[in-house]
């Protein structure tokens, strides 16, 4: 982690979520009265993928089963709902597909 005085290490614990804040003591800005340095606060920014491959989704669901966590089914997007409404809920068959 870059600081004002050089690099410092920070180990993120398991289960760290987006937006969690960690404190590195005495690694922040110097006190204006000359009484040492303040603390450096670090907010985590965790990037969560929006699109997963079918295999990635299967692996995440398998992990949830191992952890006995409830995972909701994939939600349809706005355009998927409009397409379903326009086609009457019938999916188009691709050429060469079996009936």
TAKA-V582400 format. One record per helix or strand of 2 or more residues. SS is the DSSP state (alpha for helix, beta for strand). FROM is the first residue (numbers start at 1). TO is the last residue. If there is no record, write none. Layout:
BEGIN
ss;from;to
SS;FROM;TO
SS;FROM;TO
END
This chain:
BEGIN
ss;from;to
beta;2;3
beta;6;7
beta;21;24
beta;40;43
alpha;54;66
alpha;78;87
END
